[in-house]
Amino acid sequence: MECKTDTVDKTRPLRDPSRKQVWMMFDRIAQHYDFLNRVLSFGIDIFWRRKMARHLPSRQDQHILDLATATADQLLSLFENSHKVRSGIGMDLAEKMLEIGRKKMKSRGLATAVSLRVGDAMDIPTDDQRFDVVTISFGIRNMSDVAKALEEMYRVLKPGGRVLVLEFSLPPNSLIRAIHLFYLRHVLPQVGGLVSGDPWAYRYLNETIETFPYGDAFCRLLTAAGFGAVQAHPLTLGVATIYQGDRL
């Protein structure tokens, strides 16, 4: 759907956590990352990633760049749920995350179709107009300069290419939002910190979700970066959203 509303949540915390060198935190929790994603999302993150495949452009043999790829779950999901994908590159600054992703690709016979490498979404190490699609799942809110990252995504897309951003958002319904915020602030940090041994990582998670622009506010960021036909597709009562924009 087109972006129409700009929800403002007055209960948001005032502190906007620093994103500097956040990849080091992800390296620390790499061994627990996939398990905690399944547990803390009740497995719904798998469904969200599958939904991304429905928003790929209609053409075949697409070459995809997945940024902040972590353990490459999003790339794997696109290969498994769409016949349109020919090849892919995943980039992340957390090398320990990439190591896990490479093992996944090898076990699924995708080691030749997919390359995972160190790369910064705010300074993508590749030529202009190289990819049919750029995806990023639960990573854009970790960028210290979101506008720069979106401009880089635009730069590396071919004309007619598409950006797909899957990110957490806050539900518009006040009751559901209150329940969700309680979970983010009190349950998620306790469980995540206990299992991972890194309580700060999961306090950071809820703080970035609450302070990051969503809905129409994020659509405006995509438009400012040059994207057209910008749309937002809310998922699971607005807990997450898929944003898309095209390089026209």
TALIN-V943165 format. One record per helix or strand of 3 or more residues. SS is the DSSP state (a for helix, b for strand). FROM is the first residue (numbers start at 1). LEN is the number of residues. Records with the same first field share a line. If there is no record, write none. Layout:
SS->FROM-LEN, FROM-LEN
This chain:
a->22-7, 30-11, 44-10, 73-9, 95-13, 140-3, 146-11, 174-23, 199-13, 216-9, 236-3
b->62-6, 85-8, 114-5, 131-7, 157-12, 228-8, 240-7
